[in-house]
Amino acid sequence: MTSHGEHRRDLGDFLRSRRAATSPEAVGLPVAPGRRVAGLRREEVARLAGVSVDYYTRLEQGRHASPSGAVLDALARALGLDPAGRAHLHDLAGPSTARHERPVVQRVRPAVHQLLDSLRDHPAFVVGRRTDVLASNALARALLTDWDALPPRRRNYVRWLLLDPGARALFPDWPVLAAEAVGTLRLDAGRHPDDPLLNALVGELTIGCPEFARWWSDRRVHERTHGTKRLHHRVVGDVTIHFEALVLAGEDDQTLFTYSAEPGSASADNLRLLSSWATDPGPAGSRRPRDPATP
């Protein structure tokens, strides 16, 4: 359960971490020779945001009630926050329910399952709260991991990415992707501070992944909207994919991720090969994937 005091401390910790990570040059301030502070000073943030130094100090120290939306927007501009950081700031400053949330069981609509299955040439999957993987198609399971074969509590994208050795081997840029994924989890924690399943996941990751504690304490947030990823698949080799995150209307906290490769590229050829492997019915009508390198 998150108390009101803890909620305000989270806001202060986030402001302090972003202030320390923001250089004066990034927000248009001159840098005096011999300056020893890498980030911004409190008085600099206060001046940029148009608030008093005392007021800002009390925010950082968790000694002030929730600030107004206008003040939060001014602080976001002063700290150069991106849209995800701005949203996280507002989440942390909102009123805390100060109660223990009941775990939410999310389900994917049948029509969305049908859509996933129809995307035979594109890996696709639905992610919910805490980055839980709620549904996936055959090509996504062949490219990443077989989510359906995992126990329900382990069907979580960040958990897989940080704790599964196969995930580290799959992504050449694993440290960057993993740190961003932790930022996505941090964003979810701001929206749902009293989620017991999320708190349990954070504890598991803290114990199981040496890098997690550092990324989590950094308090950076990240929202996956679109981008590019490089993969090295054990069967088909190198694949570069473009991903899009599509929020499912009418469903709280459900996002459809689709992957695609540049038409005519080697990556597209490799995805096509993987698709034929993933959908090969195999002997006796079984739909178990068969390694194409196996005779």
Disulfide bonds with the S-S distance in Angstrom:
none
